[in-house]
Amino acid sequence: MIFTKFYIRIFKILINKLSINRETIYLGTNYGGWSLIDQPKLKNNIIISAGVGEDISFDVEMINKYDLKVIFVDPTPRALQHLSIFKNSLGNPKTGSYLNGGLQPIEAYDLTGITESNFFIVDKALFNTSGKIIKFFSPPNKEHVSHSISNWQNNFKKESEYIEVQTISISDLLKKHNIDNISMIKLDIEGAEIEVINDMIKNKIYPNQLLVEFDELHNNLLKGYLRATNIFLKLLKNNYKLVKTSRYPNFLFIKDSFV
């Protein structure tokens, strides 16, 4: 326990020292929003948003600001229901306000200028392999929508409720939709981000901006911090820089050539 606390403290100190200062903007709600660099190349481009739940405020604001295409990747039933309602509400103006928490009313989104050409939905779990049927573990709080491949939410217990979902890798996702390069990847996938980033690096898929929530860091367990340390070092080795942001454990990495 003492070593774990010491390791976490050193990890946070090093992360702060390694982070660079860059001007960022914030899009979305307090719950589902993200910091990013306002990059002109994002306009009319394509981004992957993996793990959307019932708050797509970030994605909607990205579409409205940059007129880009979002690939929504989420197999959870409630997320797919939220996306279905969103799809059926295209063209509607914003008539409501964002709420606290992870469930946003469709009326809070400005959908006046959004068409089906601005997105498509992938009802699979982003992982390091494709076509595999895996367990997607339910959160302990039934009010929460996010499921997890690693089951970090239940402290990695094997005896947990789950649904079965099919996986898809980033490389296969890009090939399937004839996408040569991607400007941004957002990963909020409850513990699977480590495997996905490893697969991304293995296949030389390097988005200009990589937005990641390292969910396992919420639990303050040594296992999660060791996994995060390993992937941080790999990203730095592959010429990514860490940008200072204020929503730990959400991180923004930018490609060195983009700095």
C-alpha positions in Angstrom: 0.0 0.0 0.0 2.8 2.4 0.9 4.7 1.6 -2.3 1.5 2.1 -4.4 0.9 5.6 -2.9 4.5 6.5 -3.5 4.3 5.3 -7.1 1.1 7.2 -7.8 2.6 10.3 -6.3 5.8 10.0 -8.5 3.6 9.2 -11.6 1.6 12.4 -11.2 4.8 14.5 -10.6 6.4 13.1 -13.8 3.2 13.6 -15.8 3.1 17.3 -14.7 6.8 17.8 -15.6 6.5 16.0 -19.0 3.4 18.0 -20.0 3.7 20.9 -22.4 1.7 24.1 -22.4 -0.4 24.7 -25.5 -3.6 26.7 -26.0 -6.6 24.4 -26.0 -10.3 24.8 -26.3 -13.0 22.7 -24.4 -16.1 21.3 -26.1 -19.0 19.5 -24.5 -20.4 19.2 -21.0 -18.5 19.0 -17.8 -19.1 15.3 -17.8 -18.6 14.3 -21.4 -16.5 17.2 -22.8 -12.8 17.2 -23.8 -9.9 19.6 -24.3 -8.4 19.7 -27.7 -6.2 22.0 -29.9 -8.2 24.1 -32.3 -6.7 22.7 -35.5 -7.9 24.0 -38.9 -7.2 20.6 -40.5 -10.1 19.2 -38.4 -12.5 20.9 -40.8 -14.2 18.4 -43.1 -12.1 15.6 -41.6 -12.9 12.4 -39.8 -12.6 11.5 -36.1 -13.2 8.3 -34.1 -15.2 8.7 -30.9 -15.0 5.4 -29.0 -17.2 5.1 -25.9 -20.0 7.7 -26.1 -22.6 6.6 -23.6 -25.5 8.9 -23.2 -23.5 12.2 -23.6 -22.5 13.1 -27.2 -22.1 16.8 -26.5 -18.5 16.7 -27.5 -19.2 15.0 -30.8 -22.1 17.3 -31.6 -20.1 20.4 -30.9 -17.2 19.0 -33.0 -19.5 18.5 -35.9 -21.0 21.9 -35.6 -17.6 23.6 -35.3 -15.7 21.7 -38.0 -18.4 20.1 -40.2 -16.5 16.8 -39.9 -17.6 13.2 -39.7 -17.7 11.3 -36.4 -17.4 7.5 -36.3 -19.3 6.6 -33.1 -18.1 3.3 -31.7 -20.1 1.9 -28.7 -21.9 -1.5 -28.4 -23.8 -0.8 -25.1 -27.6 -0.9 -25.4 -28.2 2.5 -23.8 -25.6 4.2 -25.9 -27.1 2.8 -29.1 -30.5 3.9 -27.9 -29.2 7.4 -27.3 -27.6 7.5 -30.8 -30.8 6.2 -32.3 -32.8 9.1 -30.8 -30.1 11.5 -31.9 -30.3 10.2 -35.5 -34.1 10.5 -35.5 -33.8 14.1 -34.2 -31.5 15.5 -36.9 -32.4 19.0 -38.0 -33.9 19.9 -34.6 -32.8 23.1 -32.9 -31.4 23.2 -29.4 -34.4 23.8 -27.0 -32.9 22.5 -23.7 -29.8 22.8 -21.6 -27.1 20.4 -20.6 -27.6 18.5 -17.3 -25.1 17.5 -14.7 -24.1 13.9 -15.0 -23.8 11.5 -18.0 -27.3 11.5 -19.4 -28.1 14.4 -21.7 -31.5 15.2 -23.2 -31.5 15.2 -27.0 -33.1 18.7 -26.7 -29.7 20.0 -25.4 -28.0 19.4 -28.7 -28.1 21.8 -31.6 -28.8 19.4 -34.5 -30.0 22.0 -37.0 -27.0 21.6 -39.4 -26.2 18.0 -38.8 -27.1 15.3 -41.4 -26.4 11.6 -41.7 -23.3 12.4 -43.7 -21.7 13.8 -40.5 -21.5 10.4 -38.7 -22.0 6.7 -38.8 -22.5 4.3 -35.9 -20.5 1.1 -35.2 -22.2 -1.1 -32.6 -19.0 -3.0 -31.6 -16.4 -2.7 -28.9 -13.1 -1.1 -30.0 -10.3 -3.5 -29.1 -7.0 -4.9 -30.4 -8.7 -7.7 -32.4 -11.8 -7.9 -34.7 -14.6 -10.4 -34.8 -14.1 -11.7 -31.3 -17.1 -12.1 -28.9 -16.1 -10.8 -25.5 -17.5 -10.1 -22.1 -18.5 -6.5 -21.6 -18.8 -6.2 -17.8 -21.6 -4.1 -16.3 -20.8 -1.2 -13.9 -21.7 -1.8 -10.2 -24.0 1.2 -10.3 -26.9 0.3 -12.6 -27.6 4.0 -13.3 -24.2 4.2 -15.1 -24.1 3.3 -18.8 -20.4 2.4 -19.3 -19.4 -1.3 -19.6 -15.8 -2.5 -19.4 -13.7 -5.2 -21.1 -11.1 -5.1 -18.3 -13.7 -4.9 -15.6 -11.7 -2.3 -13.6 -15.0 -0.9 -12.3 -15.6 -4.1 -10.3 -11.9 -4.3 -9.2 -11.3 -6.9 -11.9 -13.6 -9.5 -10.3 -14.5 -12.4 -12.5 -17.9 -12.9 -10.9 -19.6 -9.8 -12.4 -22.6 -9.3 -14.6 -21.8 -8.8 -18.3 -23.2 -8.7 -21.8 -21.5 -10.2 -24.9 -20.4 -7.9 -27.7 -18.3 -8.2 -30.8 -14.9 -6.4 -31.2 -13.4 -4.4 -33.9 -9.8 -3.0 -34.2 -8.9 0.5 -35.3 -7.0 -0.8 -38.3 -10.0 -2.9 -39.5 -12.4 0.0 -38.8 -10.4 2.3 -41.0 -10.0 -0.3 -43.8 -13.7 -1.1 -43.7 -14.6 2.5 -44.3 -11.7 3.3 -46.7 -10.1 5.8 -44.4 -6.4 6.4 -45.1 -5.6 8.6 -42.1 -7.5 10.0 -39.1 -7.0 13.4 -37.5 -8.3 12.6 -34.0 -9.1 9.5 -31.9 -11.0 9.9 -28.7 -10.9 6.8 -26.3 -13.3 6.6 -23.4 -13.6 2.8 -23.3 -13.3 1.8 -19.7 -10.0 0.1 -19.5 -9.6 -1.1 -23.1 -7.6 2.0 -24.1 -4.3 0.3 -23.3 -4.9 -2.5 -25.7 -6.2 -0.2 -28.4 -3.3 2.2 -28.2 -0.8 -0.7 -28.3 -2.6 -1.9 -31.4 -2.7 1.6 -32.9 1.1 1.9 -32.5 1.7 -1.6 -33.8 -0.2 -0.7 -37.0 1.4 2.8 -37.3 -1.9 4.6 -36.9 -0.9 8.1 -35.6 -3.7 10.6 -35.3 -2.7 14.2 -34.8 -4.6 14.4 -31.5 -5.2 11.5 -29.2 -7.8 12.1 -26.4 -7.7 9.3 -23.8 -9.3 8.7 -20.4 -7.2 6.1 -18.5 -10.1 4.7 -16.5 -8.0 2.4 -14.4 -6.3 5.4 -12.7 -9.6 6.1 -11.0 -9.1 3.1 -8.7 -5.6 4.0 -7.4 -4.4 0.5 -7.9 -0.8 -0.3 -8.8 -1.8 -2.5 -11.7 -3.5 0.3 -13.5 -0.7 2.8 -12.9 1.9 0.3 -14.2 -0.2 -0.3 -17.4 -0.6 3.5 -17.9 3.1 4.1 -17.4 4.0 1.5 -20.0 1.7 3.1 -22.6 2.8 6.6 -21.8 6.4 5.7 -22.5 5.4 4.0 -25.8 3.5 7.2 -26.9 6.5 9.4 -26.0 8.8 7.0 -27.9 6.5 7.4 -30.9 6.8 11.1 -30.9 3.7 12.1 -29.0 3.7 15.1 -26.6 1.4 15.3 -23.5 -0.5 18.6 -23.3 -1.4 20.1 -20.0 -5.1 19.7 -19.3 -7.2 19.9 -16.1 -9.4 16.8 -16.1 -7.2 14.0 -14.7 -7.2 11.1 -15.7 -8.3 12.5 -19.2 -5.2 13.2 -21.3 -4.5 15.0 -24.6 -1.5 13.7 -26.7 -0.4 15.5 -29.8 1.9 14.2 -32.5 5.4 15.8 -32.5 5.0 16.9 -36.1 1.9 18.8 -35.1 3.6 20.6 -32.2 
